[in-house]
Amino acid sequence: RIIPLKGQNGLNQIGTDIKPLVSKEVVHKFLGQPIKAYGKGLDGKPYDTSDGYIFSKDSIDSVDKSGVIAKHGEHFHYMGYGELEQFELDEVAKWIQETGKNPDDIVSLVHSDEKERPKFDYKKVTNKVSRNSKVGYIINEGGKDYFYSREELDLTQIAFSEQELMLKDKDNYRYDIVETEIKPRLAVDVSSLPMHAANTTYDTGTSFIIPHIDHIHVVPYSWLNSEQIATIKYVMQHPDVRPEVWSKPGHDDAGSVIANVTPLEKRSGMQNWQIIHSAEEVQKALKEGKFATPDGYIFDPQDVLAKGTYIWADKSFSIPKASGGSLRSITQSDLSEKEWKQAQELIAKRNEVKEATNASSDSHLVSSDKKSETKKDATDSNKVDEQPKDNKSQNEADATSSNPSVEKVGEKEKSHTENKEDDYDEIPDYGLDKDTLKNHINQIAQIAQIDSKYLIFSSEGVQFYNKNGDLVTYDIKTLKQIKP
């Protein structure tokens, strides 16, 4: 169990050492209660952890019925009484006497049938069963089964027992989850879950317990949002999206699993941005210096030509996501020099083709207009000239039919005489409906005291140059200035 200090968002580990259990049973005494030693409580050495903590009376912060909460730097450690040596338990007793902070009833974990049962060893667990309304684990030794309920085991023993059972049946084993108002669902990318929470093996109803080599991590619900909690519960019950066991040292959060990977046989004919690559492919791409993301995307310069891609004024771009519903923004700093150059060359080439096509189209329109006008002059020479209709001039139409700061790839060029109202289709919606988008654009234009056609629509927000010549950025949703 990890208890964060105020303001702490990081993760601390519980240094419970999982070692082969010695044959001799060791029972210590604490506040008049027998305490069965286990783990580090059996090695005859002071309690310590891999991050440099060594038990001392001065580090104690509080105690409960099962163990000690101790300060270590900017975080807390938790150790069960059974993990402490007798001399350390004596120090805890002195601390209680000095502070007057008595724990609740001590859980000794010593039972009357201990002499008949072998010591619990999670590596020997063969099954999980329920007896007398108690969930527990079966250990088979000497051809005989022995039952250990979860109530008599600590979180470390439970978490590693669950992991051991999963390893015996990787494709089918489902971890238990506690039913809460948050229902299991794949709400976020598994690889995005913080603190290796996708490796959770036990759900207490308030925290997720994660085995890590020889100790456990505890991630309280309070550290997560509802979508992350829902996804963790989903992963616990769906082996197909479960990552490999967390067996590497350190706390690196690099994703080890990506959900909904596109099968190789289905990729033919798909555009690159539509493909979700595996974690192995992503790691390989990163090693090769390519831009890749934890959700399975690997950059391909051709993606800048995808329908729905936006090219921004600063030459960065936003491309569609395979999951749909949003765009993936990519800037020059994200890409290698080679990737950025290839993307810009493709954009420039596409623009050249578009300009040539537009020029040809304009030439055709001018030629047709001249022919029509010549014919009209010939047939209407004897008629009285009529007053022209009140139409917009060509220059005014041109100014309102395009957005100079953002270009959407893959859509037909709009007519020069199209109404300005339709220009909003060419602007990213920023998650707003069309009416709200239009209203907010007009409000920002009023703030800037310029025509809305001079606003710059970037991936960061709506930009314009103020009277001082500074480029400022506004959040189009809140209408608040965010830069500079």
C-alpha positions in Angstrom: 0.0 0.0 0.0 1.4 3.4 -1.0 0.1 6.6 0.7 1.0 9.8 -1.2 2.1 12.9 0.5 0.0 16.0 -0.2 0.6 17.0 -3.8 2.3 13.8 -4.7 1.3 12.3 -8.0 4.2 9.9 -8.5 4.3 6.2 -7.7 6.2 4.6 -4.9 7.0 0.9 -4.6 6.5 -1.4 -1.7 9.8 -3.2 -1.2 8.4 -6.6 -0.2 11.0 -9.1 -1.2 9.6 -12.4 -2.6 12.1 -15.0 -1.8 12.0 -18.8 -1.5 10.5 -19.4 1.9 12.7 -21.0 4.6 11.5 -24.3 6.1 11.8 -23.0 9.6 8.7 -21.0 10.8 9.6 -17.7 12.5 7.1 -16.1 14.9 7.8 -12.7 16.4 5.9 -10.9 19.2 4.4 -7.5 18.9 2.1 -5.8 21.5 1.4 -9.2 23.0 0.4 -10.7 19.7 2.2 -13.4 17.7 3.4 -12.2 14.3 4.3 -14.7 11.7 7.4 -13.6 9.7 7.5 -13.7 6.0 9.5 -12.1 3.1 12.1 -9.7 4.5 11.1 -10.6 8.0 13.0 -13.9 7.6 16.4 -12.7 6.4 17.7 -11.4 9.8 18.6 -8.0 8.2 17.1 -4.5 8.6 14.1 -3.9 6.3 15.2 -2.0 3.2 13.9 -1.4 -0.3 15.5 -1.0 -3.8 15.0 2.8 -3.7 17.2 3.2 -0.7 14.8 3.2 2.2 16.1 1.6 5.5 13.7 1.2 8.4 14.1 3.4 11.4 11.9 4.5 14.2 12.3 8.1 13.2 10.8 7.4 9.8 7.5 6.0 11.2 4.5 8.2 10.3 1.6 6.0 11.5 0.6 2.4 12.1 -2.5 0.3 11.5 -3.7 -3.2 12.3 -1.5 -4.8 9.7 1.7 -2.7 9.3 3.7 0.5 9.4 3.5 3.6 7.3 6.9 5.3 7.0 8.2 8.4 5.4 10.9 8.2 2.7 11.8 11.5 1.0 8.7 12.8 -0.6 6.6 9.6 -0.4 5.5 6.9 2.0 6.3 3.2 2.3 4.1 0.6 3.7 5.4 -2.7 5.3 3.5 -5.4 7.0 4.5 -6.3 10.6 5.5 -9.8 9.3 8.2 -8.2 7.1 10.0 -6.6 10.1 12.5 -8.3 12.3 11.9 -8.6 16.1 14.2 -5.7 16.9 12.3 -3.6 14.4 9.0 -4.5 15.8 10.4 -3.5 19.2 11.2 -0.1 17.7 7.6 0.3 16.4 6.3 -0.6 19.9 8.5 2.2 21.4 7.2 4.7 18.9 3.6 3.8 19.8 4.4 4.2 23.5 6.0 7.6 22.9 3.3 8.9 20.6 0.3 7.2 22.1 -1.0 6.3 18.6 -2.2 2.8 19.1 -3.3 0.7 16.1 -6.5 -1.2 15.9 -6.6 -4.9 16.7 -3.4 -6.5 15.4 -3.7 -9.1 12.6 -1.2 -11.8 13.7 -1.8 -14.1 10.7 -1.0 -17.1 13.0 -3.7 -19.8 13.0 -4.3 -22.9 15.0 -3.9 -25.2 11.9 -0.5 -23.7 10.9 1.4 -26.9 11.9 -0.7 -28.9 9.5 -0.3 -26.6 6.6 2.9 -25.7 4.6 4.0 -22.1 4.4 2.2 -20.2 1.7 4.2 -19.9 -1.5 2.5 -18.1 -4.4 4.6 -20.1 -6.8 2.9 -23.3 -5.7 -0.6 -22.0 -6.2 -2.7 -24.3 -8.4 -6.2 -22.8 -8.3 -8.5 -20.1 -6.9 -11.6 -21.3 -5.1 -14.3 -20.1 -2.7 -14.8 -21.9 0.6 -17.3 -20.9 3.3 -17.9 -17.6 1.4 -14.2 -16.9 1.4 -12.1 -16.6 -1.8 -8.7 -18.1 -1.5 -5.9 -20.2 -3.2 -5.1 -23.8 -3.2 -1.5 -25.1 -2.8 -0.8 -28.7 -3.5 2.0 -30.3 -1.5 2.7 -34.0 -1.0 -0.4 -34.8 -3.0 -2.6 -32.9 -0.7 -4.5 -29.6 -1.2 -4.3 -26.7 1.3 -6.5 -23.7 1.3 -5.5 -20.1 2.1 -8.1 -17.4 2.2 -7.4 -13.9 1.0 -8.2 -12.7 4.5 -5.0 -14.3 5.9 -2.8 -13.2 3.0 -1.3 -9.8 2.4 -1.6 -7.8 -0.9 1.8 -9.0 -2.1 0.9 -12.6 -1.8 -2.5 -12.1 -3.4 -1.2 -10.1 -6.3 1.6 -12.6 -7.1 -0.8 -15.5 -6.7 -3.1 -14.0 -9.3 -0.2 -13.4 -11.7 0.9 -17.0 -11.2 -2.5 -18.3 -12.1 -2.7 -16.0 -15.2 0.7 -17.3 -16.4 -0.7 -20.8 -16.3 -3.5 -19.9 -18.6 -2.6 -16.6 -20.4 -5.3 -16.8 -23.1 -8.2 -17.3 -20.8 -7.5 -16.2 -17.2 -9.6 -13.3 -16.0 -8.8 -11.3 -12.9 -11.5 -10.5 -10.4 -12.8 -7.0 -10.4 -14.9 -5.1 -7.8 -18.2 -3.9 -9.1 -18.5 -0.1 -8.8 -20.5 2.6 -10.6 -17.6 2.6 -13.1 -18.2 -0.2 -15.6 -15.4 -2.0 -17.5 -14.9 -0.6 -21.0 -12.0 0.2 -23.3 -12.2 3.9 -22.8 -8.6 4.9 -23.4 -5.6 3.4 -25.1 -4.2 0.6 -22.9 -0.7 1.9 -23.6 -1.6 5.3 -22.2 -2.5 4.0 -18.7 -0.1 5.5 -16.2 2.1 3.7 -13.7 1.9 0.3 -15.5 -1.7 0.0 -14.3 -2.5 -2.3 -17.3 -0.5 -4.9 -15.3 -3.0 -4.9 -12.4 -3.8 -8.3 -11.0 -5.9 -7.4 -8.0 -8.7 -4.8 -7.6 -9.4 -3.9 -3.9 -12.4 -1.7 -4.8 -10.3 1.5 -3.9 -6.9 0.6 -5.4 -5.3 -1.4 -8.1 -2.4 -3.8 -7.1 0.4 -4.3 -9.6 3.2 -6.9 -9.2 6.7 -5.8 -10.1 9.5 -8.3 -9.9 9.8 -8.7 -6.1 7.4 -6.1 -4.8 4.0 -4.5 -5.5 2.8 -1.1 -6.5 -0.5 0.3 -5.4 -2.4 2.8 -7.5 -5.4 4.3 -5.7 -8.6 5.0 -7.7 -8.1 8.7 -6.6 -5.0 9.0 -8.8 -7.0 8.1 -11.9 -9.9 9.4 -13.9 -13.1 7.4 -14.5 -12.0 6.4 -18.1 -8.7 5.1 -16.9 -10.4 3.1 -14.1 -12.9 1.6 -16.6 -10.1 0.6 -19.0 -8.0 -1.1 -16.2 -11.0 -3.1 -15.2 -11.6 -4.0 -18.8 -8.0 -5.1 -19.3 -8.2 -7.3 -16.2 -11.0 -9.3 -17.7 -9.8 -9.3 -21.4 -6.6 -11.4 -21.9 -6.5 -10.3 -25.6 -5.5 -6.7 -24.6 -3.4 -7.6 -21.6 0.3 -6.6 -21.6 3.2 -8.9 -20.8 4.2 -9.3 -17.2 6.1 -6.2 -15.9 9.4 -7.8 -15.4 11.8 -5.0 -16.3 13.5 -2.9 -13.5 12.6 0.7 -13.2 9.3 2.6 -13.6 9.4 3.5 -17.3 5.8 3.9 -18.5 6.6 2.8 -22.1 3.5 0.9 -23.4 3.9 -2.8 -23.7 0.6 -3.4 -25.4 -1.6 -1.7 -27.9 -5.2 -2.5 -28.2 -7.0 -3.2 -31.5 -3.8 -3.8 -33.6 -4.7 -4.1 -37.3 -4.0 -7.7 -38.5 -1.3 -7.9 -41.1 -3.6 -9.7 -43.6 -6.1 -6.8 -43.4 -3.6 -4.0 -44.1 -3.4 -4.4 -47.8 -5.2 -1.5 -49.5 -5.4 0.6 -46.3 -3.9 4.0 -45.9 -1.1 4.2 -43.4 -2.9 6.5 -41.0 -5.8 3.9 -40.8 -3.4 1.2 -39.5 -2.9 0.5 -35.8 0.6 -1.0 -35.4 1.7 -3.3 -32.6 3.9 -2.3 -29.7 6.8 -4.2 -31.3 6.4 -2.3 -34.5 6.3 1.0 -32.7 9.4 0.2 -30.7 11.2 -0.8 -33.9 10.2 2.4 -35.6 11.4 4.5 -32.7 14.8 2.7 -32.7 15.0 3.6 -36.4 14.4 7.2 -35.7 10.9 7.4 -37.0 8.0 9.3 -35.4 5.7 6.8 -33.7 3.1 7.1 -30.8 2.0 4.8 -28.0 -1.4 4.2 -29.6 0.1 2.4 -32.6 0.7 5.2 -35.2 3.9 5.2 -37.2 4.4 8.3 -39.4 4.4 8.0 -43.2 4.9 11.2 -45.2 2.1 10.2 -47.5 -0.3 10.8 -44.6 -0.1 14.5 -45.3 -2.1 13.8 -48.5 -4.9 12.0 -46.7 -8.4 13.3 -47.1 -9.2 15.3 -44.0 -5.6 16.4 -43.3 -5.2 20.0 -42.3 -2.1 21.9 -43.3 -1.5 24.8 -40.9 0.1 28.2 -41.5 3.3 27.2 -39.7 3.6 24.1 -42.1 2.7 21.7 -39.4 -0.3 19.4 -40.1 -3.1 17.5 -38.4 -4.0 14.1 -39.9 -7.0 11.8 -39.2 -6.7 9.2 -36.4 -7.5 5.5 -37.1 -9.9 5.6 -34.2 -11.8 8.5 -35.8 -13.4 11.5 -34.2 -10.2 13.6 -33.8 -7.0 14.6 -35.5 -3.4 13.9 -34.7 -1.3 17.1 -34.8 2.3 16.8 -35.9 4.9 19.6 -35.8 8.4 19.9 -37.1 9.8 19.2 -33.7 8.1 15.8 -33.7 9.7 14.6 -36.9 13.3 13.8 -38.0 14.8 16.2 -40.5 14.3 13.5 -43.2 10.6 13.0 -42.4 9.8 16.7 -42.2 11.5 17.3 -45.6 9.7 14.5 -47.3 6.3 15.7 -45.9 7.0 19.3 -47.0 8.0 18.2 -50.5 4.8 16.2 -50.9 2.7 19.2 -49.7 4.6 21.6 -52.1 4.1 19.2 -55.0 0.4 18.8 -54.3 0.1 22.6 -54.1 1.8 23.0 -57.5 -0.6 20.5 -59.1 -3.6 22.3 -57.5 -2.4 25.7 -58.7 -1.8 24.4 -62.2 -5.3 22.9 -62.2 -6.9 26.1 -61.0 -5.0 28.2 -63.6 -6.2 25.9 -66.3 -9.8 26.1 -65.0 -9.7 29.9 -64.7 -8.3 30.1 -68.3 -11.2 27.9 -69.5 -13.7 30.1 -67.6 -12.3 33.3 -69.1 -12.4 31.8 -72.6 -16.0 30.7 -72.2 -17.0 34.1 -70.8 -15.5 35.9 -73.8 -17.3 33.6 -76.3 -20.6 34.0 -74.4 -20.1 37.8 -74.3 -19.3 38.0 -78.1 -22.4 35.9 -78.8 -24.5 38.1 -76.4 -23.3 41.3 -78.0 -24.2 40.0 -81.5 -27.7 38.9 -80.5 -28.5 41.8 -78.2 -27.1 44.7 -80.2 -30.5 46.3 -80.8 -31.6 45.9 -77.1 -31.4 48.7 -74.5 -28.7 48.0 -71.9 -30.1 46.8 -68.6 -28.7 47.8 -65.1 -26.4 45.1 -63.7 -27.6 43.2 -60.7 -26.2 44.0 -57.3 -23.6 41.2 -57.2 -20.3 41.1 -55.2 -17.3 42.1 -57.2 -14.9 39.3 -58.2 -12.2 40.5 -55.8 -14.7 40.6 -52.9 -15.8 37.1 -53.7 -12.3 35.8 -53.9 -11.4 37.3 -50.5 -14.3 35.6 -48.8 -14.1 32.2 -50.5 -10.8 31.0 -49.1 -9.0 30.8 -45.7 -5.4 31.9 -46.0 -4.2 30.3 -42.9 -5.4 26.7 -43.1 -5.9 24.3 -45.9 -7.8 21.1 -45.9 -6.5 18.3 -48.1 -8.7 16.2 -50.3 -11.7 18.5 -50.9 -12.8 20.1 -54.2 -12.0 23.7 -54.8 -14.9 26.0 -54.0 -16.4 28.4 -56.4 -15.2 32.0 -56.4 -18.8 33.0 -56.0 -19.5 30.9 -53.0 -21.0 32.6 -49.9 -18.6 33.5 -47.0 -21.0 31.4 -44.8 -19.6 28.2 -46.3 -16.0 29.1 -45.4 -16.6 27.6 -42.0 -16.6 24.2 -43.6 -12.9 24.8 -44.4 -12.0 25.5 -40.8 -11.4 22.8 -38.1 -14.4 22.7 -35.8 -12.2 22.5 -32.6 -14.9 20.3 -31.1 -17.6 22.9 -31.5 -20.9 22.8 -33.5 -21.0 25.1 -36.6 -23.1 27.8 -35.0 -21.0 28.0 -31.9 -17.8 28.0 -34.0 -19.1 30.9 -36.1 -20.1 32.9 -33.1 -16.7 32.4 -31.3 -14.8 33.3 -34.5 -16.8 36.5 -34.7 -16.1 37.3 -31.1 -12.4 36.8 -31.5 -12.5 38.9 -34.6 -14.1 41.7 -32.5 -11.5 41.3 -29.8 -8.8 41.6 -32.5 -10.6 44.4 -34.2 -10.0 42.9 -37.6 -12.1 41.0 -40.2 -12.4 37.3 -39.4 -10.8 36.4 -42.7 -7.5 37.6 -41.3 -7.6 35.3 -38.4 -5.1 32.4 -38.4 -6.5 28.9 -37.5 -3.7 26.8 -36.0 -3.7 23.5 -34.1 -3.0 25.5 -30.9 -6.0 27.9 -31.3 -7.0 31.0 -33.2 -4.2 33.5 -33.8 -3.9 37.1 -35.0 -1.3 39.9 -35.0 -2.1 42.6 -32.5 -1.4 46.3 -32.9 2.1 45.8 -31.5 2.8 43.3 -34.2 2.9 40.3 -31.7 1.3 37.0 -32.7 -1.3 36.1 -30.0 -3.3 32.9 -29.6 -6.8 32.5 -28.2 -8.5 29.3 -27.1 -11.6 29.3 -29.3 -13.7 27.4 -26.7 -13.0 29.7 -23.7 -12.2 32.9 -25.7 -9.3 33.4 -23.4 -5.8 34.4 -24.5 -3.3 31.5 -24.1 -0.2 32.9 -25.8 2.0 34.8 -25.2 
